[in-house]
């Protein structure tokens, strides 16, 4: 994985100290003068501070060799991003690191030696990390101006940033032969994570068409590398598959969603088959596989029943369907029930005597108890009770079908 910011500062102890003294500390002082109520904008490219940044970049370019200059510029750019100076980090530091890494790396062949591979691996890593950093700067800028992605221009800018990450990952895969892909798996994983962080909210905000391409790319990239297709990342892969299915569902393409889930089920089955070649399975591996199988089974059940009209409706439509049916036709569960034939008991005015005859004069001086009128049964309540009964039967049928699978 990528070393932390503090651990990489040790590699450039003197240069980083100069950068902090000349740029970072004065920059924090300038930003502290901005009122809290005002939005903080880029201040690093103006005045003496901008001149100090340009002088520092020029001095490092003349002083440092190329194999050390690109990591140094990348590190300084990340430090500027951490304080909110996205434009300066992108234009002066990330762009410079990108140009150096693109012009210095050799092309790999089958006969590449270890020394050339180390150079290629270093430059490809810097180029990919820098591309991700530039894309993150663009994404942060777009979401600051339009956090709810209401305008088409914001969607276009976000897709451009995602395509930059995608092209860097594609170049990384095509520049190395397949047996070398394991060494750059962490870079591919970081790229997938950053793409998912933007594409998944786009689906929720109604831009599934634009996000579907990048979600599919993430899923295929995870499958292409053995390290990323292992059980360790299975939960992450299932999350990507589920998001792709939801994107298809938002577009009204239920068959595409079902095919995606079928593909996910095949991937889980293949992974279990490979893991069981070396029994017994560790408890963590078995738990991960069972959880993935359970998740994919639920999604298969959902989309199978959504596309099959002969089976019960989805659970969200059960109640509405049952109530509508009960109100539009006579209840099917109680065909003998007729409202006109319902007998309502009548309360008598006085109880009869033990012999069955009334005593003479027993009713004198007493008020007769009024006879209660028959209460009309509420047909609406009967319809609702019938609907709930049909709802219970349909739920039981759906549960029985699911258990049989």
N, C-alpha and C positions, 0 to 999 in steps of 0.2 A: 504494500500500500504506500501512498504518498507520505513522506516524512512530514512531521509537524513544522509549523512556521518557525518555532524556536530552535528546533534541531538543525534546520537549514541555515539559520543565521550564523551558526558556528563556522560554517564553511567560508563565510565572507565577513569575518569579524570586523576588520578595519573598514571595509567598504560600507557595511551596514551602519557602523557607528557614524561615518561621514554622512550617510543618507539621513539618518535620524537628526543629526545636529544641523545640517543645512536645510533640510526640507520638512521632515515630519514634525519636529517641534514647532517651527514657525507656522506651519500649516494648521496645527491644532490651536495655536494662539489666534490666528485669523478667524477660524471657524467659531471660536468661543465668543467673538465679538458680535456675531449675528444674533439678533433677538430670538428668544425661544418661540415667539408667536409667528415668526417668518419662516417660510420653507428654506432649508439650507440648500444652496446651490454651489456649483463648482467655483472655487476661488483660487485654485492653484495655478491657473494659467495667466493670471493677471499680475502686473507690477513686478516687483523685485523677486517675488517668490517664483514666478514663471521663468525668469532669467536664471534663477538658481537651479531649477529642474533641468533646463536645457544644458546648462554648463555641466551638471553632474553626469548627464547621459553622454555628452561629448567626451568628458574626461575618462569615463569608464570604457568607452569605445576605443579610445586611443591606448589605454593602459592595460586592459585585460585581454587575454587570448580568447578566441571565439568559443572554445569549448567551455569556458567559465563565464563568458559575458552573457549568454542566453539564460542560464539559470539565475544569474544575478539580477537581470532585468525582470525576469518573471517574479522573483521574490519581492523586489521593490514594488512591482505593480500590485501584488497581492496585499502588501502593507497599505498602499494607497486606497485600494478597494475597501479595506477594513475600516477606514475613516470616512468613506463616502465619496472619494474623488474618482468617480468611474471614468470620466472623459480623459483625464490626464493619464490614468493607468492604461487605458486602451491605446491612446495615440502615441505615447512616448515610450512605454515599457513593453506592453504585450505585443505591439506591432513590431518593435525592434527584435524581440526574442523570436517572433514568428519568422521574420526574414532571415535571421541567422540560421535557424534550424532547417529551413527549407533549402538553403544554398550550400550546406556543408555535409549533408549525409550522403553516403554511397547507396547505390541500388543493390538490393540483395539478389544473389543467385544461389543455385544449389551448392556452389563451392565456396561460399563465404566463410572466412575464417573467424575465429573468436574475437580478435581485435576489431575487425570491421563490424562485427555484430554488436559489440559494445557501443561503438560510435553510433551505429544505426539505431540501436535501442534507446540510447540517450536522446538523440535528436528527435526521433519519433515521439518519445514520451513528452519532451518539451513542446513540440508542435501540437500534440493532442491536448495537453493541459492548457496551453495558451489559447487554443481555439475554444475550449470550454470556458475559459475565463472571459474571453471577448464576448462570447454568446451570453454569458451571465450578466455582463455589463449592459448589453443591449436589452436583455429581458428586464432587468431592474429599472432601466430608464423608461421603457414602455409601460410597465406596470405602475410606476410612480405617476405618470401622466393619466393613465386610464386603468385604474385597478380592477374594474369590472368588465373590461374588454367589450366596450359597447360599440366601438368604431371599427370599420373594416381595415383602416390603416394600422391599427394596433395588432389585429390578427395577422396581417401581412408581415409586420415587423417580427412578431413572435415566430412565425413559420420560417422566416429567413434565418433567425438565430438558431432554431432547431436544425435547419438544413446545414448550417455551418458545423454543428456538432456531428451530424450524420456523415458529412463528407470527410471529416477528420477520422472518424471511426472506420469508414470504408477504406480510406487510404492506409490506415494502420493495418487492416486485415490483408490488403492486397500487396503491401510492401514486404510482408514476411511470409515465408513458406508455412504451410499448416503446422508443421512440427514445432515451430517457434511461437505459435499462438498462445501457448500456456504462459509464456513469460510476460505477455501484455494483457492478460485477462483482467487485471485490476484496472487498467486504463479503460477497457471496454465496459466494465461494470460501472465505473464512474460516469461514463458517457450515457449509459442507459438510465442511471439514476437521475441525472440532470434533465434528460429528455422527458422522463416520466413526470418529474415535478412540474413541468409546464404543460405537457399534453393531457394529463388526467384532469386538471381543472378546466381545460378547454372543452372537454367532453361535457362536464357539468354545466358550463356556461352556454351550451348550445352550439359549439363549433366542432362537432364530432367528425365532420367530413375532413377538416384540416388536420385534426389530431390523429386520425386513424392510421395514416401512413407511418408516422413516427412510432406509434405504439407497436405496430406490426414489425417495424425494424428492430425494436428492442427485443421482442420475443424471438425473432430469428437469430439475432446476435447471441442471445443467451443459449440457444440450441446449437450454434456453430462451434462453440468452444467447450471442450470436455470439462474443464474446471467449472465453468458457469452452469453447465447442465447437470451438475451433481446434486445430491440430496440437500446439501448445505444451502443452496439457493432455490430450493423447490417452492417454498412459500412465496418468495418474491416472484417467481415465474407464474404461479397461479394467480397472483394479483394482477399481473400484466394481462394474462389471458381473460380474466373476468372483466377488466376494463375494456379490452377490445370487443368482447361480446356486448357490453353495455353500449359502446359506440355504435355497433351495428344495429342494436335495438333502437337507439335514438333516431337512426336514419330510416327506420322501418324495414330493415333487412333482417328478418328473423332467421331466414335460412343461413345467412352468413354468420349470425351469432351462434346458431346450432353447430355449424361446421367448425367454427373456432373451438367450441367446447369439446366436440368430438376429437379434434386434434389434440387438445390438452389431455383428454382421457387416454389417448394412445401414448402420449409422452410419459404419463405417470405409469402406465402399464409396462412400458419398455424399461423405465428406470427401475421398477420393482423386479422385473425379470433379471436385470443385470446385477442388482444388489443381492438377490437370492442365489447367485452363483457362488457366493462365498458365505455360507451359513455359519453360525446363526447371525441374524441381523441384530445390530446394536439397538438398544431401546430407543435412542434418539432417532435413528433412521426409521425404525418401524413406526414411531409416532408421527414423523413427518410424512411418511407415505400414507398412513391411514387418514391423516388430516386432509391431505391433498385429494385422496380418493373420495372422502366424504364431501368436500367442497365441490368437486367436479360432478359428483352424482346429483347434488342439489340443482346445479345449473342445467344438467342434461334433462332432469325431470321438468324443470321450468320451461325450457324451450321446446321439448317434445310435446308437452301439453298445450303450449301456445300455438303450435302449428297443426295439431290434430284436433279437429272440431268434434270428433265423436267421443272424446274423453271429457271429463268435467272441466268446467271453465276455471281459469285461474282464481286463486283465493280472493283476490281483490274484487272480483265480480260476482262471487257467490251470493251475497246477501241481496244485491240489487236484482239479480236474475230471479232469485226465489220469490222476492216480494212482488215483482212484476207479474210472474206467472200466477201467483195466488190471487191477484186482483183481476186478472183478465179471464180466468176460467174457473169452474167449480173446483174445490179442493179434491184432489185425487186420492188422498189417504183416507177420507171419511165420506165415501159416496152415499152412505145411508143417512147422513146428517142432513136434516131439512129444518130450516128455521121455523116454518109454520107448524111442524110437528113437535116442537119442544114443549114439554109440559112443565108449567111453573106451579108449584104448590100454593094453595090458597089458605090463608090463616083464618080459622073459624073464630066466631065471636066469643064462644064460651066452650069449654071442654064438656063432653057428655058425661052423664052420671055412670055409676058402675053398672046399673041395670040397662043402660042404653037409652033411658027415657029421661026427659027433663022434668024436674020437680016443678009443680005449679007454683007460680008466683016467685020463682027464683030469679027472674029477670027484672022484677020490679025494683025501681030505685037504682038500678045500675045502668051505666052507659055502655052501649054496645061498642066493641072494639072495631074500628073501621077495617074493612077488608082491603088488603094491599092489592094494588093492581099488578097484573103480570108485567114483569120487566122485559122490555124488548132486548134480546141478545145483541151485543155489539158485533156486527159482521166484520168490521175492520179488525177487531182484536182476534177474531177467529182466523181471518186471512193471515195476520201476522204470525199467529201460533203455527199455522200450517206451513208458512214459509220457513220458520225456524226449524221445523221438523224436517223439511226437505233439505235445508242447509246442513243439518247434522248428518243426514244420510249421505249427502255428496261428500262431506269431509271424510266420513268413514270409508267410502269407496276410494277416494284419492289416497288415503293412508294405506289401504290394502294393496293398491297397485304399486305404491312406492316400496312397500315391504317385500313384495314379490320380486322386485328387481334385485 
